[in-house]
Amino acid sequence: MSLVILASKSAARTQILRNAAVAFEAASSGVDEDVLKAEGLARSDSPAQIAETLAAAKALAVSRTRPGLVIGADQTLEFEGRLFDKASSADEARERLAELRGKTHQLHSAVALANDGVVVWRETKSARLTMRAFSDAYLTGYMTRNAEAATSCVGGYEWEGEGVQLFERVEGDYFTILGLPILGLLAELRRLGAVQA
């Protein structure tokens, strides 16, 4: 079977692959995401296209230096046509959550597979998430309990943790929300002989 490499140190993506019993190694891509996002925005790329660019860039960066099938993945948050980045502080995360409260945003999760410096497969999935109109008191408590998650995740929440309490409705796949749409990826890994069919 081919060696599988995840071009990411993301705990969520690592856990998804482990839970799916995929044998893999993890490697940092070293990609400068801020530069690629700025270039995408300058081209008027959509948030989904920016996620696709980032996923492919990560897979290619590792694939050019390592043999095997390299998985690159990235996720963007789109709200009212705008691309949101991770909050740089707890105060910014609180403001972001207050802005998203009672409204719908989209998460775009892209995954790409590269081999020998060429992208051989890619897929992008989107989810629509509607936050409930939670109280200021709940938001204060949430930020106290989840300050680290609020600044380490693009939306200010970990879906697999207390962040799920912020929502009233979701349209989309669980793995898309976590940032690694895995069903198509697993099918392609089976097709390429990297996991058992």
Residue frames relative to the residue before (quaternion, step in Angstrom):
aa qw qx qy qz dx dy dz
M 1.0000 0.0000 0.0000 0.0000 0.00 0.00 0.00
S 0.5414 -0.6311 0.4536 0.3207 3.55 -1.11 0.72
L 0.5141 -0.6019 0.5102 0.3363 3.53 -1.21 0.59
V 0.1710 -0.7644 0.6150 0.0911 3.57 -1.00 0.88
I 0.0725 -0.7892 0.6099 0.0011 3.55 -0.90 1.01
L 0.2452 -0.7347 0.6145 0.1502 3.56 -0.97 0.89
A 0.2652 -0.7816 0.5481 0.1354 3.57 -0.58 1.17
S 0.6138 0.4982 -0.3482 0.5037 3.54 0.71 1.12
K 0.2751 -0.7259 0.6002 0.1928 3.53 -1.26 0.50
S 0.3168 0.7790 -0.4842 0.2415 3.58 1.31 0.27
A 0.4438 -0.7037 0.4920 0.2565 3.56 -0.78 1.06
A 0.6546 0.5212 -0.3218 0.4431 3.60 0.96 -0.84
R 0.6851 0.4714 -0.2940 0.4711 3.61 0.86 -0.90
T 0.6144 0.5429 -0.3372 0.4626 3.56 1.04 -0.77
Q 0.6838 0.4917 -0.2851 0.4576 3.57 0.89 -0.93
I 0.6124 0.5466 -0.3510 0.4505 3.60 1.02 -0.76
L 0.6944 0.4623 -0.2862 0.4712 3.60 0.83 -0.93
R 0.6317 0.5238 -0.3378 0.4609 3.60 0.98 -0.77
N 0.6675 0.5084 -0.2998 0.4540 3.57 0.90 -0.94
A 0.6865 0.4623 -0.2742 0.4897 3.58 1.15 -0.63
A 0.4458 -0.7254 0.4197 0.3143 3.59 1.34 0.13
V 0.3617 0.6908 -0.5287 0.3352 3.56 1.00 0.88
A 0.3127 -0.7293 0.5780 0.1905 3.58 -0.85 1.01
F 0.1901 0.7898 -0.5550 0.1791 3.58 -0.65 1.09
E 0.3091 -0.6749 0.6241 0.2437 3.49 -1.43 0.15
A 0.3024 -0.7356 0.5729 0.1979 3.57 -1.20 0.47
A 0.0238 0.7866 -0.6155 0.0430 3.54 -1.05 0.83
S 0.4495 -0.6702 0.5162 0.2868 3.55 -1.00 0.78
S 0.4236 -0.7297 0.4809 0.2381 3.59 -0.93 0.89
G 0.3063 -0.7715 0.5009 0.2452 3.57 1.09 -0.66
V 0.4121 0.7206 -0.4641 0.3090 3.58 1.27 0.21
D 0.3545 -0.7112 0.5662 0.2188 3.59 -1.00 0.83
E 0.2606 -0.8194 0.4937 0.1301 3.55 0.01 1.32
D 0.6257 0.5612 -0.3464 0.4166 3.58 0.99 -0.79
V 0.6433 0.5170 -0.3183 0.4664 3.58 0.99 -0.83
L 0.6861 0.4859 -0.2886 0.4581 3.58 0.86 -0.96
K 0.6287 0.5188 -0.3353 0.4724 3.58 1.05 -0.72
A 0.6567 0.5090 -0.3149 0.4587 3.58 0.92 -0.89
E 0.6457 0.5087 -0.3191 0.4716 3.59 0.99 -0.79
G 0.6522 0.5173 -0.3098 0.4593 3.57 0.99 -0.83
L 0.6598 0.4956 -0.3059 0.4747 3.56 0.95 -0.85
A 0.6285 0.5344 -0.3317 0.4576 3.60 1.05 -0.74
R 0.6839 0.4469 -0.2700 0.5095 3.60 1.18 -0.61
S 0.4198 -0.7036 0.4510 0.3540 3.59 1.33 -0.14
D 0.2270 0.7636 -0.5600 0.2275 3.58 1.04 0.79
S 0.4921 -0.6339 0.5068 0.3149 3.55 -1.17 0.60
P 0.6549 -0.4924 0.3756 0.4332 3.62 -1.19 0.28
A 0.6302 0.5216 -0.3412 0.4630 3.61 1.04 -0.71
Q 0.6539 0.5048 -0.3154 0.4670 3.61 0.95 -0.82
I 0.6303 0.5254 -0.3370 0.4617 3.58 1.03 -0.73
A 0.6185 0.5237 -0.3413 0.4761 3.62 1.02 -0.75
E 0.6520 0.5185 -0.3093 0.4587 3.59 0.97 -0.88
T 0.6462 0.5206 -0.3140 0.4613 3.58 0.96 -0.88
L 0.6748 0.4994 -0.2915 0.4585 3.57 0.91 -0.93
A 0.6477 0.5181 -0.3236 0.4554 3.60 0.91 -0.88
A 0.6779 0.4857 -0.2906 0.4693 3.58 0.88 -0.95
A 0.6466 0.5278 -0.3252 0.4445 3.60 0.95 -0.86
K 0.6508 0.5104 -0.3185 0.4631 3.59 0.96 -0.82
A 0.6618 0.5008 -0.3094 0.4642 3.58 0.90 -0.93
L 0.6789 0.4976 -0.2943 0.4527 3.58 0.90 -0.91
A 0.6305 0.5598 -0.3430 0.4140 3.59 0.92 -0.88
V 0.7099 0.4206 -0.2573 0.5030 3.59 0.92 -0.86
S 0.6409 0.5575 -0.3242 0.4163 3.58 1.00 -0.83
R 0.6323 0.5448 -0.3342 0.4379 3.58 1.12 -0.59
T 0.7632 0.3489 -0.1887 0.5101 3.59 1.21 -0.41
R 0.7674 0.2917 -0.1551 0.5495 3.60 1.24 -0.32
P 0.4147 -0.6776 0.5353 0.2870 3.61 -1.02 0.69
G 0.6156 0.5593 -0.4153 0.3685 3.56 -1.22 0.47
L 0.5912 -0.5378 0.4585 0.3887 3.52 -1.37 -0.09
V 0.1333 -0.8151 0.5629 0.0317 3.57 -0.63 1.13
I 0.2415 -0.7637 0.5895 0.1047 3.53 -0.86 1.10
G 0.0426 -0.7616 0.6465 0.0151 3.54 -0.87 1.01
A 0.0274 0.8074 -0.5878 0.0427 3.58 -0.94 0.82
D 0.0814 0.7768 -0.6236 0.0324 3.53 -1.18 0.57
Q 0.2026 -0.7712 0.5972 0.0872 3.50 -1.31 0.45
T 0.0883 -0.7732 0.6251 0.0604 3.55 -1.08 0.76
L 0.2977 -0.7236 0.5951 0.1837 3.52 -1.27 0.53
E 0.1104 -0.7865 0.6070 0.0275 3.54 -0.87 1.05
F 0.0551 0.7835 -0.6145 0.0734 3.55 -0.84 1.03
E 0.8388 -0.1063 0.0119 0.5339 3.54 -0.63 1.22
G 0.7427 -0.4350 0.2054 0.4658 3.53 0.97 0.99
R 0.6413 0.5209 -0.3201 0.4637 3.59 1.27 -0.09
L 0.3856 -0.6821 0.5732 0.2396 3.53 -1.25 0.61
F 0.1725 -0.7815 0.5932 0.0873 3.57 -0.83 1.02
D 0.2472 -0.7291 0.6184 0.1578 3.55 -1.12 0.76
K 0.6708 -0.4371 0.3796 0.4636 3.56 -1.30 0.01
A 0.5122 -0.6339 0.4827 0.3207 3.55 -1.06 0.75
S 0.3991 -0.7383 0.4969 0.2206 3.57 -1.01 0.81
S 0.7864 0.1315 -0.0875 0.5972 3.59 1.27 -0.17
A 0.6492 -0.5051 0.3907 0.4133 3.56 -1.27 0.29
D 0.6309 0.5369 -0.3371 0.4473 3.59 1.01 -0.74
E 0.6562 0.4937 -0.3068 0.4811 3.57 0.99 -0.84
A 0.6306 0.5297 -0.3315 0.4603 3.60 1.01 -0.79
R 0.6399 0.5169 -0.3268 0.4653 3.59 0.98 -0.82
E 0.6511 0.5083 -0.3092 0.4712 3.59 0.96 -0.89
R 0.6331 0.5347 -0.3238 0.4564 3.58 1.01 -0.82
L 0.6797 0.4820 -0.2943 0.4680 3.58 0.86 -0.94
A 0.6273 0.5225 -0.3373 0.4688 3.57 1.04 -0.72
E 0.6555 0.5089 -0.3098 0.4641 3.59 1.04 -0.73
L 0.6965 0.4676 -0.2636 0.4762 3.59 1.04 -0.79
R 0.4919 0.6988 -0.4106 0.3179 3.59 1.22 -0.54
G 0.8483 0.1478 -0.1424 0.4881 3.54 -0.94 1.02
K 0.6935 0.4422 -0.2579 0.5069 3.59 1.29 0.07
T 0.4724 -0.6701 0.5072 0.2656 3.54 -1.37 0.21
H 0.0071 -0.7687 0.6394 0.0152 3.54 -1.06 0.80
Q 0.3650 -0.7228 0.5444 0.2192 3.56 -1.29 0.25
L 0.1878 -0.7213 0.6527 0.1361 3.51 -1.23 0.66
H 0.1359 -0.7736 0.6166 0.0536 3.56 -0.86 1.02
S 0.0501 -0.8083 0.5865 -0.0157 3.57 -0.59 1.17
A 0.0831 -0.8045 0.5881 -0.0004 3.54 -0.68 1.16
V 0.0585 -0.7687 0.6364 0.0261 3.54 -1.15 0.72
A 0.0452 -0.7893 0.6123 -0.0034 3.54 -1.05 0.85
L 0.2210 -0.7390 0.6211 0.1391 3.54 -1.22 0.63
A 0.0481 -0.7906 0.6101 0.0190 3.57 -0.89 0.93
N 0.0447 -0.7650 0.6424 0.0119 3.51 -1.24 0.65
D 0.8442 -0.0060 -0.0363 0.5348 3.59 -0.82 1.01
G 0.7250 -0.4765 0.2517 0.4290 3.57 0.91 0.91
V 0.6609 0.4381 -0.3102 0.5244 3.59 1.24 0.42
V 0.3985 -0.6800 0.5539 0.2681 3.58 -0.99 0.82
V 0.1616 -0.8244 0.5403 0.0475 3.57 -0.63 1.17
W 0.7931 0.0297 -0.0088 0.6083 3.59 1.24 -0.28
R 0.0701 0.7885 -0.6099 0.0368 3.57 -1.14 0.63
E 0.0009 0.7811 -0.6244 0.0085 3.54 -1.25 0.50
T 0.1032 -0.7733 0.6230 0.0572 3.55 -1.13 0.71
K 0.0657 -0.7768 0.6262 0.0091 3.55 -0.96 0.95
S 0.1758 -0.7849 0.5871 0.0917 3.56 -1.12 0.65
A 0.1317 -0.7605 0.6311 0.0772 3.53 -1.23 0.60
R 0.2488 -0.7383 0.6085 0.1508 3.56 -1.15 0.72
L 0.0601 -0.8110 0.5815 -0.0224 3.55 -0.69 1.14
T 0.1436 -0.7856 0.5989 0.0591 3.55 -0.89 0.99
M 0.3002 -0.7582 0.5554 0.1628 3.54 -0.68 1.13
R 0.4531 -0.6523 0.5310 0.2952 3.52 -1.18 0.60
A 0.5423 -0.6069 0.4678 0.3447 3.57 -1.27 0.30
F 0.0227 -0.8339 0.5509 -0.0230 3.58 0.51 1.21
S 0.5676 -0.6289 0.4284 0.3143 3.55 -1.21 0.61
D 0.6310 -0.5064 0.4205 0.4105 3.55 -1.28 0.30
A 0.6233 0.5465 -0.3387 0.4451 3.58 1.05 -0.77
Y 0.6495 0.4915 -0.3235 0.4816 3.59 0.97 -0.82
L 0.6403 0.5327 -0.3308 0.4436 3.60 0.92 -0.85
T 0.6386 0.5227 -0.3222 0.4638 3.59 0.98 -0.83
G 0.6766 0.4823 -0.2843 0.4783 3.58 0.91 -0.91
Y 0.6290 0.5394 -0.3296 0.4524 3.55 0.99 -0.85
M 0.6785 0.4884 -0.2933 0.4637 3.58 0.89 -0.92
T 0.6161 0.5384 -0.3448 0.4600 3.60 1.05 -0.70
R 0.7368 0.4284 -0.2215 0.4739 3.56 0.92 -0.94
N 0.8163 0.2628 -0.0822 0.5078 3.60 1.08 -0.67
A 0.1635 0.8349 -0.5140 0.1095 3.60 1.10 0.61
E 0.6689 0.5028 -0.3136 0.4488 3.60 0.91 -0.87
A 0.6649 0.4970 -0.3016 0.4690 3.58 0.90 -0.92
A 0.6393 0.5634 -0.3247 0.4104 3.56 1.01 -0.82
T 0.7464 0.3568 -0.2163 0.5184 3.60 1.13 -0.54
S 0.6733 0.4910 -0.3083 0.4588 3.62 1.21 -0.17
C 0.7095 0.3689 -0.2384 0.5511 3.59 1.30 -0.19
V 0.6017 -0.6317 0.3529 0.3381 3.55 -0.94 0.92
G 0.7480 0.3922 -0.2309 0.4830 3.61 1.00 -0.69
G 0.5288 -0.6259 0.4133 0.3973 3.55 1.27 -0.20
Y 0.7364 0.3392 -0.2150 0.5445 3.58 1.25 0.27
E 0.2797 -0.6921 0.6326 0.2065 3.51 -1.30 0.51
W 0.4065 -0.7434 0.4818 0.2235 3.54 -0.49 1.22
E 0.6923 0.4790 -0.2711 0.4667 3.57 1.08 -0.75
G 0.6979 0.4007 -0.2637 0.5318 3.57 1.29 0.06
E 0.8211 -0.2041 0.1591 0.5087 3.57 -1.11 -0.67
G 0.4944 0.6858 -0.4132 0.3383 3.58 1.20 -0.42
V 0.5708 0.6020 -0.3844 0.4049 3.59 1.12 -0.58
Q 0.6120 0.5753 -0.3482 0.4162 3.61 1.13 -0.55
L 0.5827 0.5993 -0.3710 0.4046 3.59 1.22 -0.28
F 0.7263 0.4888 -0.2134 0.4336 3.58 1.22 -0.43
E 0.2386 -0.7551 0.5910 0.1539 3.50 -1.28 0.54
R 0.8106 0.0473 -0.0204 0.5834 3.61 1.14 -0.46
V 0.0352 -0.7840 0.6197 -0.0044 3.54 -1.13 0.79
E 0.0762 -0.7498 0.6555 0.0478 3.53 -1.08 0.83
G 0.6505 0.4920 -0.3594 0.4535 3.56 -0.37 1.20
D 0.6501 -0.5568 0.3991 0.3288 3.48 -1.41 0.22
Y 0.5935 -0.5985 0.4198 0.3367 3.57 -1.03 0.85
F 0.7053 0.4689 -0.2731 0.4561 3.58 0.86 -0.95
T 0.5729 0.5594 -0.3731 0.4686 3.57 1.18 -0.51
I 0.6498 0.5142 -0.3114 0.4651 3.57 0.98 -0.86
L 0.6919 0.4680 -0.2767 0.4751 3.60 1.03 -0.75
G 0.5877 -0.6366 0.3414 0.3644 3.59 1.26 -0.16
L 0.7441 0.2798 -0.2269 0.5625 3.61 1.22 0.30
P 0.1646 -0.7873 0.5871 0.0915 3.62 -0.04 1.23
I 0.1553 -0.8935 0.4201 0.0332 3.51 -0.07 1.33
L 0.5703 0.6299 -0.4119 0.3292 3.64 1.00 -0.55
G 0.6758 0.4675 -0.2921 0.4894 3.59 0.89 -0.87
L 0.6223 0.5484 -0.3275 0.4524 3.56 1.07 -0.80
L 0.6638 0.4962 -0.3089 0.4666 3.58 0.90 -0.90
A 0.6306 0.5308 -0.3357 0.4561 3.60 0.98 -0.80
E 0.6786 0.4785 -0.2937 0.4736 3.58 0.96 -0.85
L 0.6293 0.5210 -0.3358 0.4687 3.61 1.01 -0.72
R 0.6313 0.5051 -0.3329 0.4852 3.60 1.06 -0.69
R 0.6524 0.5274 -0.3155 0.4436 3.58 0.93 -0.91
L 0.7237 0.4242 -0.2325 0.4922 3.56 1.04 -0.79
G 0.5254 -0.6770 0.3863 0.3412 3.59 1.28 0.07
A 0.4609 0.6978 -0.4387 0.3289 3.58 1.23 0.36
V 0.7444 0.1305 -0.1295 0.6419 3.56 1.30 -0.31
Q 0.6138 -0.5917 0.3762 0.3628 3.54 -1.14 0.60
A 0.3881 -0.7291 0.5234 0.2095 3.56 -0.96 0.93
